[in-house]
Amino acid sequence: MILEIIVAEPLQNNVYLLVEEKSSEAAVIDPAMGSDAVLAKLSELNIQLQYIINTHGHFDHTADNAPLQKATGAKISIHREDAYRLEQDSREALSYMPIIPPKSKADILLQEGDELKLGEVAIKVLHTPGHTEGSSCFHLESDNTIFTGDTLFAGTCGRTDFIGGDPSKMVESLSRLSTLPRDMKVYPGHGLPTTIGEERWIGNKSMIKALVGVV
């Protein structure tokens, strides 16, 4: 699997382009405002985008869903509990973004245990609510890799005080991730990569509760 990482302004979102070499099939995880860079890379590699995968429905991660889909025909995929966010008028984005992101619509409604296939590689859905209702991580067992969106960052986790956030669910989601192999590579929605082993704190519920404010 080829992994290309693009950091998109203005909120330094990590945009992940996955390419399965044997089939030349590709997926992008959280296009943010990185569609131009993604399209340039697709052209350079001469590959077709199959999926636009959203870890959750916040506008900074989904802003270029619509233009990227228009340019490639790729199917938009998101957990069913966050799909409603894609069609909302994201006027709150004006506080952070230079434009109002266009609305998009999910073609594939995901849930726990679903798999998206890139050639022979399976991308498995882990439903990890807490940051939003439908926040999900995407696990590539074949590559010992997980993409965690705004659930897990290096040294911390996503906020739980937005609409749809739930500190108690975040505790359970992070505790679940702690059971994955320690050497598993973690690619978050913002910031630097890490590993499950480096984030030992997620195996301590008391530490997680203190971080997210659960009494």
Secondary structure, DSSP 8 states (H G I E B T S, - for coil): -EEEEEEETTTTEEEEEEEETTTTEEEEE--TT-HHHHHHHHHHHT-EEEEEE-SS--HHHHTTHHHHHHHH--EEEEETTTHHHHTS--GGGGGT-SS-------SEEE-TT-EEEETTEEEEEEE--SSSTT-EEEEEGGGTEEEEETTEETTEE--S-STT--HHHHHHHHHHHTTS-TT-EEEESBS--EETGGGGGGG-HHHHHHHHT--
